[in-house]
Amino acid sequence: MPTVQIRPALPADVPLILHLVRELAIFEREPDAVKATEADLHRYGFGPEKQFDCLLAFIENEPAGLALYFFNYSTWTGKPGIHLEDLFVLPAFRKQGIGRALLSAVARIAVEKGLPRLQWDVLRWNEKAIAFYQAHGAHLKDDWGTMRVEAESLTALASQATPSS
């Protein structure tokens, strides 16, 4: 099996990151959903408003996948954690341990920082991903679901008046 190299993304990797995110969107049946631009990734991944970190995986210097994550906070644990936004391996490189290596690398960051949890969302139809994650100790939080407000609903919610005192 070829050696997997994993390294933190650099500003010069932004086009590659965007390419991999677009490939992920195609895989997730949402090919037109990616609105992020290279400028967005530079700003929020490498600029003064940094919001995320990214690890890239390579096989023999060929880009193979990514893990993009950010830190969150739990009032229940009283500590930060990591939210894994995207874990993706290009189809040509699957079944070579890359997904495991990326997931393990992010878990190692959490452990080294003393963080109590690593969490992410998974599409319920993606049974292979669910089985992969469960094989690595993850479990679905059946009692919890992801809620989202966006676009016009977000604007409408933001414009609601606060109650008078």
VEXKESE-259524 format. One record per residue: x, y, z of N, C-alpha, C in turn. Coordinates in pm, whole numbers, plus 50000, padded with zeros to 5 digits. Layout:
BEGIN
XYZXYZXYZ
...
END
This chain:
BEGIN
500854988250000500005000050000500905012450000
500605022249914501435034449910501365042150041
502395050050065502455058150185501575070450170
500795073250273499955085150276500725096150347
500835107650282501425119250346500315129050379
500295133850503499295143650545500045155750596
499575167450552500195179750598499145190750608
499425200850690498515212350695498495219450561
497325224250524497195231850400497925245150412
498405249950300499095262750290498255272150204
498495285250212497735294350126497785290649978
498905285549932499025281549791498135269649756
497615262649857496745251049835495275254749815
494945267449825493535271449818492835266149692
493425267049572492735261349455492465246349471
493405239049530493205224749553492085222449654
492075230049762491015228649862489655230749796
489525241349718488245244149653487875233049556
488845227849483488585216549393488045204549470
488685201149581488245189649660486865191949721
486585204049765485255207249819484195205649709
484515210049589483565208449477483355193849443
484425185949448484295171549424483435165049532
483595169349655482755164449764481285167749737
481025179949693479635183949665479025175349555
479805172049455479305163149349478965149549409
479875144149490479635131249555478375131649642
478165142749710477015144049800475745148349727
475765147649593474585150349510474125164849517
475045173849543474765188249550475805195849468
475935192749338477035198549260477025213649249
475875219949264475795234549252475745241649386
475935234449495475765240249628476975248349676
478135246049620479345252849668479345267249618
479265276549711479315290849680480665296849719
481445289449795482755294249841483645297449720
484475307549738485435311449636486845309949692
487825311049605489205310849653489435322249750
488845333849722489005345349813488435342149951
487285335349955486695331450084487645322250161
488185312350092489075302850158490365309550206
490895318750128492075326350174491725334350299
490605341450294490205350250404489985342550533
489205331650524488795324650646489685312850683
490605309150595491515298250627492935302750656
493285314650605494675318750617494855333450652
493775340850663493865355050692493655358250838
493565371150871493385375251011492025371151069
491075367750982489755363051028489665347851023
490765341051041490855326451028489735319451106
489025310651036487915303251096488075288151087
488955283251003489085268750986490535264950964
490785252050982492065245950949491795234650851
492815230750778492635220350677493895211850670
493685198850663494765189350637494565183650498
495655181850426495605175950293496345162750293
495805153250218496445140150205496965138450063
498135132350054498775129949925499245115449919
499185109749800499785096749771500795099349659
502055096749684503115099049585502985112949523
502825122949608502715137049571501455140549493
500525131249479499245134049413498205137349520
497485148549505496435151849603495385140749606
495015136549727494095125349741492875128649827
492975138249918491835141150004492115152450100
491095155650178491225166350277490365163850398
490745170250506489935171250628489935186050665
488765192250659488625206450693487835207150823
488355214250922487745214251055487865227951120
487085229751225487175242051304486875238751449
487225247851537487015245751680485655251251719
484975244051807483695248351861483815248452014
482705250052082482725250452228481475243652281
481645235752385480525228952450480345234552591
479155239652618478865244152754478725232252848
478415220552795478265208852880479605203652928
480605203352840481925198652883482755210152938
482365222452905483145233952947484445235452870
484525228752757485765228752679485455229952530
486465234452455486315234352310486335219952258
485925218452137486005205852065486345208951921
486305198851839486545200751696485315196251620
484905204451524483855200551429484555197851296
484405185751248484965181751119483935185451012
484195195950938483255200750837483255191750714
484435188350666484545179950546485655169750563
485335157350534486335146750520486055140450385
487015141250295486765136550159488035130650101
487855119350033488925112849959488445111049815
489265115249721488905113549580488675098849549
487675095749465487345081649438488535073049395
489445078349317490595070549270491535066349382
491405072649498492325069949609491655063049727
490405059149711489705052749823490235038649846
489945033549965490355020050007491875018750020
492535029950049493985029750069494375035150206
493395037050295493695041650430493775056750445
493405064050341493525078650345492485084850438
491245080350427490195085550515490535083050661
490995070950690491395067650827492545076450873
493525078450786494685086750822494265101150849
493375106650767492905120350789492105121350918
491175111950938490365112151060491255110751184
492215101851176493145099751287493975112351314
494375119251209495175131551226494375142351297
493095143651262492255153651330492015149351474
491785136451497491605131451634492855134051717
494015132351657495275134851728495385149551770
494945158551684494945172851719494065175051841
492875168951841491975170351956492625165052083
493195153352076493825147152194495005155552242
495845160052151497015168152190496605181252256
495455186652219494975199152278494105196652402
493905183952438493095180752555491605183152533
491165182052409489755184452377488965171452393
487765172252450487025160052481486235153952365
486085161252253485265155452147485625160552009
485325151851914485405154651771484055150751716
483425159751645482085156651593481945161651450
480935156151381480685159951243479285155351206
478835159951091477555155751036477825145450927
476865136650906476975126850798475605125450734
475595124550603474325122550533473815108450563
472545107650599471995094650641472015084350529
471985088750403472035079150292473445073650269
474455079950327475835075850303476225064650400
475675052950373475865041550463477325037250474
478085038750365479505035150371480255044250468
479935057150464480595066450556480195063450700
478915060750722478445057750857479165045350911
479255034950829479945022750871481425025550899
482045033650814483455037350833483635044450967
482785054350993482905061951118482645053151239
481625044551230481325035751343482475026051369
483135021651263484275012551279485435019451351
485395032751355486445040351422485955046551553
484875041051609484425045051742483385056051747
482945061151634481915071651634480525065451646
479585073451692478205068951699477275080251656
476155076451596475155086351556474405091151679
474155104051685473375109851794471925110151747
471205099051766469845097851715468885108151771
469135112951891468225122551951468495136851907
469535139051828469925152451786469845153451635
469465165051587469435167951444470045181551419
470495183751299471075196651262469965206151221
469955217951279469005228551242469795239351169
469145245751072469835256150995468825266850954
469245279350966468485290750914469415297650816
468935300150695469785306650595468965315250500
469675323150422469095331650318468005340750374
466855340850308465785350050348465295347450490
465275334950531464835331750667465785337550771
467075337450742468055343150833467865358250843
467665364750730467435379250729466165382650805
465105374850782463835377450851463985375551002
464685365151043464885362751185465705374051248
466735378551179467585389251231466835402451245
465815404351163465095417151165463935417451263
463685406251330462585406051427462895415151544
461895422351586462055431651699462245423851828
463015429551919463165423552051461985427852137
461575419552232460435423252317460735435952398
459705443752417459855455852499459955451852644
460735459652721460845456352863459925464752945
END
